[in-house]
Amino acid sequence: METISNENLNKEQPIKKSFLLASRKRIIFARLLDIIFSSVVPLPLTLTFSNWSNGHNEYFLLLIFITFLWFLLYFVVIPFFWYGRTFMKWVFKIRLVTNRKKLTFISILSREMIIIFLPWFVELLVDLIVVKIFGIDFSELINNPDDNKWPVLIFQIASSFYIFWFLGLIIGICLNDDRQFFMDRTLDLYIIQKPKIEKNASSDNNDSKKNQHIHLGDNKPGIISDDDLKKINEL
């Protein structure tokens, strides 16, 4: 597959004219696998929270801070320095670009604030409210879920919000001709696959040589050029 040079992105031609947009399957699976891959840090910390928190809810704030920094690094900082790529975008050979002069840190952050951070913040807010209302700590919820059925049920509903949010984004991509998330249209962002192959002058010359007669060359009987017609009209 042809690679995309950074010089191509600096052209003033619109993205859709210069590049092939990534397929919906590539965009969806790359995002899904990015979410799974990015969980390698926060998931083990969450599952072992009761072992290292010692029943202190203050450590939950530390867990939130570590998770936020990791998501920020993976979904914002790395794409900014790696020309719009995450690890799974690189695997699927796609990247995030813009029709504007440069893909900025703010545009990537604004995009991921809606896709990743907003549903995560909603889930965290619900979790904190539940802990305050029921007066329990997170390690107790993990170790004794049967004794805290209502808090656990609310936690599960809050977690399912993230799933429905992602499904809504998938539906949005499927309904959009440019395969954009709804915030991509505002930020003028696209996910591309590779440059379009344009027919250059050398290929045109090769085609004209193929059409030449072996002995007559371009002088084929019965074919009158525009120059010949002008000479005839001048007689």
Buried (B, 14 or more C-beta within 10 A) or exposed (E): EEEBEEEBBEEEEEBBEBBBBBBBEBBBBBBEBBBEEBBEBBEEBBEEBBEEBEEEBEBBEBBBEEBBEBBBEBBBBBBBEBBBBBBBBBBBBBBBBBBEEEBEEEBBBBBBBBBBBEBBEBBBEBBBEBBEEBEBBBBBBBBEBEEBEEBBEBBEEBEEBBEEBBEEBBEBBEEBEEBBBEBBEEBBBBBBBBBEEEEEEEEEEEEEEEEEEEEEEEEEEEEEEEEEEEEEEEE
